[in-house]
Amino acid sequence: MEVKVGIVGCGVVGTGTVALLLENAKVIEEKTGIKLSISKVADKDWSRPREYEVPSTLRTTDYREVIESSDIVVELVGGKDFAKRLLLEALERGKHVVTANKHLLAEDGEEIFKKAKEKGLMVGFEASVGGGIPIIKALREGLVGNRVQNIYGILNGTTNYILTQMLEQDVSFDTALKRAQELGYAEADPSLDIDGWDSAHKITLLAFVGFGKLFPFEEVYVEGIRNIDLLDVELGKDLGYTLKLLAIAKRMDSEVELRVHPTFIPSDNPLAKVSDVYNAVLVEGDFVGKTMFYGRGAGSKPTASAVVSDIVDIAKSIGSCKSQSWLWESKEGFRINKNFYSRYYLRFDVPDRPGVLAKIANVLAEYQISIASVLQKEKVCKMAGREGQPIVPLVILTHKAYEMDMQRAIREIQQLPVVEGKPVIIRVEEEAY
Amino acid sequence: MEVKVGIVGCGVVGTGTVALLLENAKVIEEKTGIKLSISKVADKDWSRPREYEVPSTLRTTDYREVIESSDIVVELVGGKDFAKRLLLEALERGKHVVTANKHLLAEDGEEIFKKAKEKGLMVGFEASVGGGIPIIKALREGLVGNRVQNIYGILNGTTNYILTQMLEQDVSFDTALKRAQELGYAEADPSLDIDGWDSAHKITLLAFVGFGKLFPFEEVYVEGIRNIDLLDVELGKDLGYTLKLLAIAKRMDSEVELRVHPTFIPSDNPLAKVSDVYNAVLVEGDFVGKTMFYGRGAGSKPTASAVVSDIVDIAKSIGSCKSQSWLWESKEGFRINKNFYSRYYLRFDVPDRPGVLAKIANVLAEYQISIASVLQKEKVCKMAGREGQPIVPLVILTHKAYEMDMQRAIREIQQLPVVEGKPVIIRVEEEAY
C-alpha cells in the first residue's frame, strides 16, 4: 500500500524527515508492508543551505500544494499562528496530521484535537516531546493497562546541558549558557528553554496522554534556571543531590500537580545521571511501577525518527474500516493542585551571630515546617568563599511541607531584619525514581 | 467493542494479568474504547495460594475451554512442550495469542510464527523481554523508521542483583546468590539465569524484532556469571568499569554478533547505573541514535502490564478489515559473526619475578593483540590480599582484538610454564552507551 506524505517546513527537523523517508523507505516497507512516498515539501526559502539535498521535484513554496497532494500532512514550521491555520486546514480537507509543535499543542491544542475528533482523523505528536524517544507511544500504548500516577521528565536538552556544565565543570550559569550557545544547543534568545516554557509545553502534552486531559497551559507552574547560583548546585552535590530542571505531572486521585522548576534529586536516582543534552522521562503506573525512557531530546535525525513513527502508525490505519483515535478523555474530574507538598532547600544570607537561626526556625515552626538539617556553617562559608565575613549563607533542608505554608513563611522570614536579600528556595524530590 | 481474553496458566504473571484486567478494565475502556473481558482462566491447581483471588466463575482446569471461549488466548504456563502445543492449537483454531514465554519462542518460535503468519493471526510477546518495559513495541513501532544497528541489554534481574551486590557490598558470588535466593529473586536452581540462558533467549527475541530475523538459538554465544571472582569486579571498578551480564546484538552491515557474557562497561555509561533487579535495553538506530528503556524486568504486575499492552493492540486490530502482522523478515542475508572484536581484561596468576610479563606480551603480540595497560602490581596484590606471595595476579587491558586471535593467544599463554591455573578473560565494551 502506498501512502503519500507531505511536509510543510523544511528546517532542521523537516530536512531530517525528508532524509529518513528517502533513505529508509525500503526498510520501512520491509518492516510494515507500507510504501511511504513524499508528495511535496513546502518551505518559503529554498536557498538556505541544508544538511540533506531535497530533490527539486519535491520542492514547493505553496503549502496548499502539500495538503492537496498528501494523505498525511506533516507540520514542521513551528510557531503558533501559521502552524495552527495549516493544521486546521489540513484536517478540514480530511488529511491526517503529524506535528512536532509542542508550543502550539500545549497552549492551543484544544481546537486542533477537537477538529481531528470531529473529522475522525489522527494527530500525531510523538516528535513534540523527547526527540526520538518513543515516549508518547509508550504512555499511550505500551503502558495502556496502567493508571498513570506520576510523570517526571528532563525534557529540555539546553537547560540540562547548562546544569551539567555547572555541576561537572564548576562554571557559572552565564558561562554555561555561553558554551551552550557556542555549540548551537541554545538559541540566541534562549528564554523559551531556560525559563522553563519548553519543558512546560512538553509536560502538558505528557499529562494529556497519560492522564487523559489537556490542562490549560496557564495552570502549569513554571520556574526556570536563569537565577541558579553555582553555589547551590555545589552545596546540593555535597548533600547528595543533583540539580535538574524537572518537569512533573503528579496525581493523587483526581488532584493533579503540573510543574516545572529547578529540583534537587538524589544523585543515585537514574534521572540524576541523565546529563548533557539528553532527555529522559520516568513514568510511574499502578501496575508497571517505574519505567524510564532515555535518549536525545532534539536534533534533526532523532526527531525525524519520531515523526516517521507517527507517519507509519497513521499509514497503517489508512484503509482500515475501523476509525482509530489516539485521543482519550478521562472521566475523572481532575483538579489542579498548586499547593505542592515537597521538601525544600533554603539558603538565606544572614549575619554571623547567635540567635539568627532561632529566629528563622521560629517562623518555619509557625507554619508547621519542620527542619531536617542545617548545613554546617564553616563548610558552607568555605564553599561560598565567605569565611570570616559578616554576612554568611545559612542553608536549611526541611522535611516535607506545603508550598503555600512555605511561601508564607518565606515572606515572613524575608521581613526579619537579620535576613539580607532574597532567599534561595529549591524544591527537593526524593520520590522521582 | 467487547473482546474476550482467555488465560492459560495462573501463576505469578497470570494472577497479575487477571488482577489488571479486572481492576483496570474501566481505565482501558476509557483510553481505547475497547471492553476487555476475561472469558476463562485455566490452571491445573486452583488450591495454591495467590496474591489476587480469581473469581470462581472464571476458573477452569481445561485449557480447551479457554481456547474455545476467547478471541485472544494468553499463554502463561511457561516451559516448552505444553506451551507450544497450546499456542499451535490456539492459532489453528483461529485465535490470536499472547505469551511471555521467551524460552519457547527463542528456541522454538519458528513454527509458531509460521503458523500465525499462515493464519493471519498475531503473536504478542512484549512480556517475554524486560517485564513491563515496552521494549518490543519501541523496537517495532517507535523506532520503525530506523535501521537498528545495536542492541545492548541488561535483561536478567537475578544476575544484575547478584553483580550489584558484589560491586556494592563486596560480597562473593556465592553470598550474593544466596541473598538473591532468600529474597525470591533467584530460583532454587538458578542456572537458567546465572548461566546466561535467560538473557540469551531475550536477546534472540530483541534481534528478531530489531533485525527481522529469528536467528537459530544455538548461534548465540552464552557465558554466565557463575565463575566471576569478586577480585575482578573490584579491579574493574578501580579501572572505571562496572561488570554487567550484557546481552549484545550488534550488526556491521549483514554480519551479526549475538552474545551474552560478563562485560565491563564504563561506569559513567547509563547502563552501568542500572542496578539491582532492574533491566534496561539500549537501542541504537541510524536516525534515533542511542535510546534507552529502563524498568522492572520481572514481577507479577509489571509483566502483566506488558501482557495487557499486547492484548489491547490485538484487540484494536480485531474487526479491522486490514490484516495486521507484527512479524517481518529482513531481506538481508544475515550471517552470524563469532569473531567478535572488542577490548579484553585479562588476569593471570604468575610468579612474582622478572620476565614473566615479557613472555605473555610476546604471545599477545604474535596474535596482533596490543596491550593498552598493565595494572600496577602492588595495587593488584593489595586488592587481592596477596602481597609478598610467590604467585601474584597480573592484570592486562588490551586494545581491540579479534576473539579468535584472543582465544588462540590464551591457549598458548596457558601453556607457558609461568602461568598457573585458568586465566580470567572479561570482554570490555566501550561503545555500549
Interface residues (C-beta under 8 A of the other chain):
Chain A: G16 L20 N24 V27 I28 E30 K31 T32 G33 E126 G132 I133 P134 K137 A138 R140 E141 G142 L143 V144 G145 N146 R147 G212 P270 K273 V274 G285 D286 F287 V288 G289 K290 T291 M292 F293 Y294 G295 R296 G299 K301 P302 A304 S305 A306 V308 S309 V312 D313 K316 G319 S320 C321 K322 Q324 S325 W328 E329 S330 K331
Chain B: G16 L20 N24 V27 I28 E30 K31 T32 G33 E126 G132 I133 P134 K137 A138 R140 E141 G142 L143 V144 G145 N146 R147 G212 P270 K273 V274 G285 D286 F287 V288 G289 K290 T291 M292 F293 Y294 G295 R296 G299 K301 P302 A304 S305 A306 V308 S309 V312 D313 K316 G319 S320 C321 K322 Q324 S325 W328 E329 S330 K331
